[in-house]
Amino acid sequence: MPFRHLLEGGVFSAEQLTVMAQAYEAVRQKLHDRGQPAVVNEVVAHRIIELPQRETLTARQLAERALAPLGLAGES
């Protein structure tokens, strides 16, 4: 998981980590397809780490919510 270094201090179950990894890969693909700068990946990774601490989400929901501040949620 490329953003593992950002997880320091967080406590997540194996299931949460799997969902987060799936969401991150989906987001990375969408950002790459749109030519977003690499720094945006780290910003989104932080959102993917923060959101599951508040509520349980599927990988798709997590990806959509992580992309929402960028105006990219829900786009194909």
C-alpha positions, 0 to 999 in steps of 0.5 A: 500500500503506497500510503502506508507511511501515512498510517502511523498512529492509526489503528485499522482492522485488516478489512478496513485496510483492504477497503482503503487500499481498494479505494486508493487504487481506484482514486489513483487511476482516476487521478492519473487518467485526468493528469492530476499532479502527484501531490494530489495523491497524497492529499486524497490518501489523507482523506482515505485515512481520515474518513474510515475513522468516522464511519464504515464505508465501502471502497467505492463510497470511500473513493467517491468521498475522497474525490468530492473536494476535487469535484471529481466524485461521481464522474466516469 
